[in-house]
Amino acid sequence: MTEDQMMGNPETQSIRSPRVLLADDQQDVLEALRLLLKRDSFEIETANSPQAILQALTSREFDLLVMDLNYAADTTSGQEGLDLLTKIRGLDETLPVVAITAWGSMDVVVEAMHRGVGDFVLKPWDNSQMLSVVRSQIAQGQSRRLARRLLSEPHVDLRNEVDEACEVQRRLMPKEIPALAGYEFSAGSRPARVLGGDYYDVFYRGGNTIGLCIADVSGKGIPAALLMANLQATVQSAVVQERQLKLFAGRVNSAVRKNISLGRFVTFFYCSLDISSHRLTYVNAGHNAPILLRRNGQTLRLESGGPVLGVFDGAEFEEGSIPLDSGDRLVLFTDGLSEAANDRGEEFGEDRMIATLREARDLGAEEIRNRIFNAVDKFSGGRLQDDATVMIVAAK
């Protein structure tokens, strides 16, 4: 089980470690979270009451708040935490917030997200999921603050801002992909410039289910990177609120349409894999149709869905569903790979990608990913005109 972002590594020595405020009235919970987040060298502070949270937030800036919704005054409804969220937003409207609680109520989840919660984690949490959520929310918060600074300070030294944006984007990409029995995953992304507009992510929601997505934001550079960060925040919120994929895609489209500038759009593919049924459910919003190579050599394309995101109000989407059995290989990719050109202007194309996949069909996910990137490099001389991303799912 591996993952490799293959992204640029700008100098970021001047960028401080992210500062996280952990809030819970149970000391053992605070200690467990503190030990977990030390793995990523986060700077940690703790608070055990609503008053302590507000005091900490007024004394210094944080990159993330991880907070329980229940404290000593209330242990059942979450209302104390919801009221606290309103006060927190009054202090810092850009602060990312992750809510944790020992019980689940969809009404409370929806209301908490309306009040600014970026993600929701149930106790007891899965460590890999918690780390993924924390990293993602920190990066999204940093992206929002960077965008605000660029808009409010037009004469700022862009060299430092680009370095910081690179660090934000690096944190947005998943550092590790959760293990799922019977399947291997591998992913990689190469930006055509210092910053890219491609996005991929992995969502582990417990049980036997994992969600995978890949997207391509039109354009390049800082505008595309900021839109990509906004897309990730939207997707993570919508995944919690809407499990039916065709409705999920409609919710994401509506949110993207509100935040996208004229002439831009997003191609997007999301799928949910259930290993208990060996079934893949997906929705494709105008993205390059992923390639499924069956063990028997049959090739299928995952096309069901609807239009690109951010263009059409009220766009409707369809779901597709297929089995994913032992020996099958699935490739999700962006057009930076298929449209990579040689010195004669010929594109690598999807036929060459399928041929490369057939030749590597008996290999694992990481080896297939490397074969595809190597084939594109050999064809194009290593010159990419657009961001290039690939994700491999190999059923054992």
TORTI-715637 format. One line per 8 residues: their letters; for each residue x, y, z of C-alpha. Coordinates in nm, 4 decimals, m for minus. Each point is the difference from the previous one (the first is absolute). Layout:
<pts>
a = X,Y,Z; ... $
</pts>
This chain:
<pts>
mtedqmmg = 0.0000,0.0000,0.0000; 0.1867,0.3012,m0.1214; m0.0561,0.3541,m0.1188; 0.2383,0.2447,m0.1640; m0.0939,0.3589,m0.0778; 0.2984,0.0665,m0.2281; m0.0470,0.3708,0.0600; 0.2517,0.2800,0.0216 $
npetqsir = 0.1673,0.0556,0.3356; 0.0479,0.3751,0.0443; 0.2132,0.1407,0.2764; m0.2318,0.0439,0.2962; 0.2397,0.0476,0.2902; m0.1592,0.3356,0.0849; m0.3479,m0.1506,0.0293; m0.0753,m0.0877,0.3607 $
sprvllad = m0.1536,m0.3288,0.1097; m0.3822,0.0096,m0.0028; m0.1491,0.0953,0.3366; m0.2931,m0.2158,0.1177; m0.2352,0.0646,0.2922; m0.1493,m0.3201,0.1474; m0.3146,0.0454,0.2097; m0.1741,m0.2667,0.2089 $
dqqdvlea = m0.1060,m0.0330,0.3616; 0.1595,m0.3464,0.0272; 0.3741,0.0059,0.0684; 0.0587,m0.3479,m0.1452; m0.1512,0.1119,m0.3323; 0.2222,0.3079,m0.0100; 0.3089,m0.2093,0.0718; m0.0848,m0.2583,m0.2668 $
lrlllkrd = m0.0491,0.2726,m0.2600; 0.3157,0.1806,0.1046; 0.2106,m0.3162,m0.0385; m0.1569,m0.0771,m0.3384; 0.0607,0.3468,m0.1442; 0.3601,0.0103,0.1226; 0.0763,m0.2349,m0.2918; m0.0350,0.2954,m0.2376 $
sfeietan = 0.1918,0.2421,0.2227; m0.3045,0.2176,0.0629; 0.0200,0.2632,0.2717; m0.2681,m0.1051,0.2493; m0.1992,0.1893,0.2626; m0.2942,m0.1364,0.1995; m0.3176,0.1375,0.1584; m0.2561,m0.1787,0.2174 $
spqailqa = m0.2929,0.2444,m0.0003; m0.1791,0.2466,m0.2296; 0.1481,0.2890,0.1971; 0.3527,m0.1370,m0.0407; m0.0562,m0.0407,m0.3762; m0.1092,0.3602,m0.0440; 0.2874,0.1245,0.2149; 0.2540,m0.1928,m0.2088 $
ltsrefdl = m0.1470,0.1272,m0.3271; 0.0155,0.3618,0.1135; 0.3631,m0.0315,0.1092; 0.1554,m0.1427,m0.3186; m0.0700,m0.1313,m0.3495; m0.0609,m0.3705,m0.0636; m0.0033,m0.2033,m0.3211; m0.2633,m0.2453,0.1248 $
lvmdlnya = m0.2433,m0.0561,0.2859; m0.0944,m0.3596,0.0828; m0.2884,0.0199,0.2471; m0.2561,m0.2141,0.1765; m0.3590,0.1217,m0.0205; m0.0854,m0.1052,0.3569; 0.1443,0.1336,0.3258; m0.0868,m0.0186,0.3679 $
adttsgqe = m0.3167,0.2072,m0.0332; m0.1533,m0.2210,m0.2666; 0.0801,m0.3582,m0.0983; m0.2807,m0.0951,m0.2364; m0.1196,0.2595,m0.2517; 0.3166,0.1707,m0.1232; m0.1717,0.3383,0.0406; 0.2812,0.1388,0.2146 $
gldlltki = 0.2477,m0.0754,m0.2767; m0.2293,0.1474,m0.2678; m0.0333,0.3239,0.1957; 0.3773,0.0059,0.0464; 0.0514,m0.0303,m0.3775; m0.1907,0.3241,m0.0560; 0.2312,0.1825,0.2417; 0.3090,m0.1577,m0.1627 $
rgldetlp = m0.1072,0.1209,m0.3439; m0.0330,0.3487,0.1441; 0.3669,m0.0136,0.1047; 0.1447,m0.1647,m0.3129; m0.2158,m0.0824,m0.3016; 0.2867,m0.1715,m0.1848; 0.0972,m0.2439,0.2783; m0.0574,m0.3648,m0.1034 $
vvaitawg = m0.1981,m0.1978,0.2579; m0.0250,m0.3783,0.0370; m0.2747,m0.1196,0.2354; 0.0343,m0.3265,0.1951; m0.2633,m0.1694,0.2116; m0.0885,m0.3424,0.1409; m0.3441,m0.0125,m0.1605; m0.1468,0.0722,m0.3389 $
smdvvvea = m0.3014,0.2107,m0.0986; m0.0390,0.1107,m0.3611; m0.1953,0.3090,0.1044; 0.2877,0.1101,0.2250; 0.2550,m0.0803,m0.2722; m0.1840,0.2141,m0.2558; m0.0507,0.2870,0.2461; 0.3664,m0.0145,0.1078 $
mhrgvgdf = 0.1131,0.0240,m0.3622; m0.2347,0.2923,m0.0589; 0.1788,0.1713,0.2880; 0.3410,m0.0545,m0.1510; 0.1168,m0.3538,0.0850; 0.2137,m0.1333,m0.2847; m0.0150,m0.3683,0.0936; m0.1488,m0.2302,0.2622 $
vlkpwdns = 0.1683,m0.2977,0.1711; m0.1663,m0.2478,0.2342; 0.1656,m0.1399,0.3113; 0.1728,m0.2397,0.0109; 0.1770,0.1263,m0.3094; 0.2143,m0.1817,m0.2525; 0.3524,0.1469,0.0251; 0.0664,0.0066,m0.3745 $
qmlsvvrs = m0.3357,0.1659,m0.0652; 0.0597,0.2569,0.2732; 0.3446,0.0888,m0.1367; m0.1395,0.0303,m0.3522; m0.2807,0.2300,0.1165; 0.2378,0.2148,0.2063; 0.2509,0.0433,m0.2840; m0.2725,0.0818,m0.2500 $
qiaqgqsr = m0.1766,0.2532,0.2199; 0.3257,0.1768,0.0896; 0.0922,0.0302,m0.3676; m0.3439,0.1307,m0.0921; 0.0155,0.2616,0.2751; 0.3444,0.1107,m0.1109; m0.1270,0.0235,m0.3571; m0.2935,0.2205,0.1032 $
rlarrlls = 0.2289,0.2301,0.1960; 0.2494,0.0148,m0.2858; m0.2749,0.0895,m0.2483; m0.1254,0.2749,0.2295; 0.3516,0.1398,0.0359; 0.0587,m0.0002,m0.3750; m0.3260,0.1874,m0.0529; 0.0522,0.2524,0.2792 $
ephvdlrn = 0.3736,0.0592,m0.0549; 0.0506,0.0275,m0.3781; 0.3597,0.1201,0.0363; 0.1137,m0.2874,0.2232; 0.3270,m0.1769,m0.0916; m0.1341,m0.2927,m0.2035; 0.3144,m0.2093,0.0410; m0.0807,m0.0698,0.3632 $
evdeacev = m0.3673,m0.0461,m0.0783; 0.0735,m0.2587,m0.2707; 0.2242,m0.1922,0.2397; m0.2786,m0.0017,0.2550; m0.2557,m0.1031,m0.2623; 0.2234,m0.2938,m0.0977; 0.0087,m0.1126,0.3619; m0.3787,0.0327,0.0227 $
qrrlmpke = m0.0464,m0.2104,m0.3117; 0.2444,m0.2636,0.1221; m0.2041,m0.0393,0.3161; m0.3251,m0.0315,m0.1958; 0.1143,m0.3206,m0.1690; m0.0462,m0.3129,0.2170; 0.3256,m0.1190,0.1570; m0.1235,m0.3563,0.0260 $
ipalagye = m0.2884,m0.2001,m0.1416; m0.1966,m0.2120,0.2515; 0.0405,m0.3751,m0.0331; m0.2960,m0.1974,m0.1330; 0.0152,m0.3802,0.0018; 0.0257,m0.1499,m0.3471; 0.0982,0.3213,m0.1815; 0.3145,0.2017,m0.0682 $
fsagsrpa = 0.0025,0.3738,m0.0666; 0.2650,0.2351,m0.1317; m0.0165,0.3611,m0.1169; 0.2296,0.2707,m0.1320; m0.0265,0.3589,m0.1215; 0.2392,0.2196,m0.1992; m0.0812,0.3700,m0.0402; 0.0967,0.1618,m0.3303 $
rvlggdyy = 0.0965,0.3143,0.1939; 0.1044,0.0534,0.3594; m0.3686,m0.0109,0.0940; m0.2568,m0.2321,m0.1526; m0.3753,m0.0244,m0.0497; m0.0332,m0.3789,0.0237; m0.1463,m0.1552,0.3116; m0.0432,m0.3503,0.1342 $
dvfyrggn = m0.1102,m0.1238,0.3374; m0.0972,m0.3063,0.1996; m0.2836,m0.0198,0.2517; m0.0213,m0.2809,0.2543; m0.3425,0.0087,0.1638; 0.0208,m0.3136,0.2142; m0.1117,m0.3549,m0.0545; 0.0878,m0.1495,m0.3362 $
tiglciad = m0.0345,0.3134,m0.2124; 0.2515,0.2421,m0.1478; m0.0632,0.2980,m0.2263; 0.2393,0.1144,m0.2739; m0.0155,0.3149,m0.2095; 0.2002,0.1782,m0.2660; m0.0579,0.3434,m0.1518; 0.1498,0.2471,m0.2455 $
vsgkgipa = m0.0540,0.3725,0.0517; 0.0187,0.2038,m0.3189; 0.3020,0.2291,m0.0178; 0.3346,m0.0108,0.1802; 0.1970,0.1796,0.2680; m0.1288,0.1693,0.3157; m0.3640,0.0498,m0.1184; m0.0371,m0.3701,m0.0858 $
allmanlq = 0.1725,m0.1069,0.3219; m0.2315,0.2143,0.2136; m0.3069,m0.1321,m0.1817; 0.1293,m0.3532,0.0519; 0.0254,0.0620,0.3754; m0.3547,0.1347,0.0033; m0.1186,m0.3080,m0.1891; 0.1548,m0.2335,0.2562 $
atvqsavv = m0.1755,0.1776,0.2867; m0.3297,m0.0231,m0.1885; 0.0437,m0.3706,m0.0771; 0.0871,m0.0967,0.3566; m0.3044,0.1838,0.1323; m0.2364,m0.1418,m0.2635; 0.1196,m0.3582,0.0564; m0.1186,0.0225,0.3615 $
qerqlklf = m0.3313,0.1655,m0.0818; m0.1074,m0.2026,m0.3054; 0.0691,m0.3720,m0.0485; m0.1969,m0.0418,m0.3235; 0.2601,0.0777,m0.2650; m0.2237,0.1675,m0.2577; m0.1228,0.2414,0.2683; 0.3526,0.0378,0.1360 $
agrvnsav = 0.1213,0.1106,m0.3450; m0.2852,0.2495,m0.0266; 0.0909,0.1478,0.3391; 0.3666,0.0351,m0.1001; m0.0972,0.1605,m0.3308; m0.2189,0.2583,0.1741; 0.2778,0.0915,0.2429; 0.2651,0.0231,m0.2733 $
rknislgr = m0.2286,0.2130,m0.2173; m0.0288,0.2566,0.2807; 0.3772,0.0322,0.0347; 0.1333,m0.0377,m0.3532; 0.0868,0.2863,m0.2313; m0.1400,0.0418,m0.3504; 0.1558,m0.2305,m0.2576; 0.1355,m0.2520,0.2499 $
fvtffycs = m0.1290,m0.3493,0.0721; 0.0966,m0.3245,0.1737; m0.0048,m0.3551,m0.1333; m0.0600,m0.2448,0.2835; m0.0288,m0.3737,0.0635; m0.0987,m0.1586,0.3325; m0.0486,m0.3663,0.0860; m0.0844,m0.2032,0.3089 $
ldisshrl = 0.1456,m0.3509,0.0308; m0.1658,m0.2533,0.2321; 0.2192,m0.3067,0.0541; m0.2828,m0.2008,0.1594; m0.1901,0.0036,m0.3302; 0.3051,0.0613,m0.2268; m0.2006,0.2739,m0.1642; 0.1014,0.3434,m0.1230 $
tyvnaghn = m0.2599,0.2774,m0.0136; 0.1040,0.3171,m0.1811; m0.0976,0.3324,m0.1544; 0.1928,0.1701,m0.2800; m0.0365,0.3778,m0.0419; 0.1544,0.0567,m0.3417; 0.3322,m0.1608,0.0942; 0.2156,m0.2283,m0.2149 $
apillrrn = m0.1777,m0.3335,0.0335; 0.2108,m0.2287,0.2231; 0.1239,m0.3189,m0.1629; m0.1013,m0.3384,0.1472; 0.1972,m0.2972,m0.1297; m0.1718,m0.3251,0.0902; 0.1959,m0.3134,0.0818; m0.1361,m0.1539,m0.3232 $
gqtlrles = 0.1454,0.2873,m0.2051; m0.3263,0.1922,m0.0499; 0.0344,0.3789,0.0205; m0.2782,0.2190,0.1401; m0.0279,0.3765,0.0435; m0.1770,0.1544,0.3002; m0.2058,0.2751,m0.1637; m0.3319,0.0245,0.1888 $
ggpvlgvf = m0.0538,0.3365,0.1668; m0.0648,0.3429,m0.1430; 0.1568,0.3312,m0.1052; 0.3115,0.1714,0.1335; m0.0299,0.1811,0.3331; m0.0499,0.3735,0.0355; m0.1722,0.0790,m0.3306; m0.3663,m0.1039,0.0158 $
dgaefeeg = m0.2477,0.0911,0.2738; m0.2048,m0.2960,0.1217; 0.2031,m0.2547,m0.1964; m0.1191,m0.3584,0.0521; 0.2201,m0.3071,0.0175; m0.0316,m0.3768,m0.0374; 0.1783,m0.2715,0.1964; 0.1820,m0.2952,m0.1486 $
sipldsgd = 0.0658,m0.3287,0.1780; 0.2279,m0.2872,m0.0963; 0.1658,m0.2973,0.1713; 0.3744,0.0236,0.0655; 0.1316,m0.3556,0.0189; 0.3313,m0.1734,0.0577; 0.2498,0.0768,m0.2740; m0.1762,0.3190,m0.1163 $
rlvlftdg = 0.2011,0.3209,m0.0415; m0.1523,0.3486,0.0140; 0.1805,0.3166,m0.1149; m0.1226,0.3510,0.0897; 0.1917,0.2774,m0.1798; m0.0018,0.3620,m0.1121; 0.0495,0.1182,m0.3571; 0.3519,0.1209,0.0764 $
lseaandr = 0.1040,m0.3608,m0.0606; m0.2087,m0.0814,m0.3065; 0.0754,0.3369,m0.1641; 0.3765,m0.0020,0.0638; 0.1561,0.0642,m0.3411; 0.3249,m0.0938,m0.1721; 0.2145,0.2370,m0.2074; m0.2207,m0.0661,m0.3069 $
geefgedr = m0.3122,0.1154,0.1852; m0.1485,m0.3490,0.0292; m0.1849,m0.0716,0.3244; 0.0690,m0.3050,0.2152; m0.3707,m0.0780,m0.0154; m0.2226,m0.2402,0.1857; 0.0728,m0.2921,m0.2365; 0.3672,0.0049,0.1036 $
miatlrea = m0.1074,0.0193,0.3631; m0.2215,m0.3067,m0.0419; 0.2846,m0.1836,m0.1760; 0.2359,0.0869,0.2879; m0.2582,m0.1235,0.2495; m0.0394,m0.3288,m0.1871; 0.3754,m0.0570,0.0046; 0.0122,0.0657,0.3767 $
rdlgaeei = m0.3289,m0.1695,0.0917; 0.1640,m0.2696,0.2168; 0.1941,0.2538,0.2081; m0.1004,0.1752,0.3221; m0.1475,0.3487,0.0254; 0.3304,0.1830,0.0575; 0.1731,m0.1779,m0.2889; m0.2893,0.0809,m0.2361 $
rnrifnav = 0.0101,0.3657,0.1021; 0.3738,0.0153,m0.0663; m0.0389,m0.1719,m0.3368; m0.2575,0.2569,m0.1118; 0.2101,0.2986,0.1070; 0.3110,m0.1529,m0.1602; m0.1836,m0.0642,m0.3271; m0.1264,0.3594,m0.0092 $
dkfsggrl = 0.3495,0.1345,0.0811; 0.1586,m0.2094,m0.2744; m0.2592,0.1118,m0.2553; 0.0053,0.3704,0.0885; 0.3642,0.0377,0.0983; m0.1124,0.0814,0.3530; m0.1716,0.3231,m0.1099; m0.3461,0.0536,0.1479 $
qddatvmi = m0.2261,0.2728,m0.1323; m0.2586,m0.0606,0.2700; m0.0232,m0.1426,0.3519; 0.0062,m0.3811,m0.0045; m0.1569,m0.2253,0.2631; m0.0725,m0.3728,0.0151; m0.1560,m0.2305,0.2570; 0.0106,m0.3806,m0.0237 $
vaak = m0.2320,m0.2527,0.1646; 0.1187,m0.3608,m0.0266; m0.2340,m0.2760,0.1168; 0.2086,m0.2900,0.1285 $
</pts>
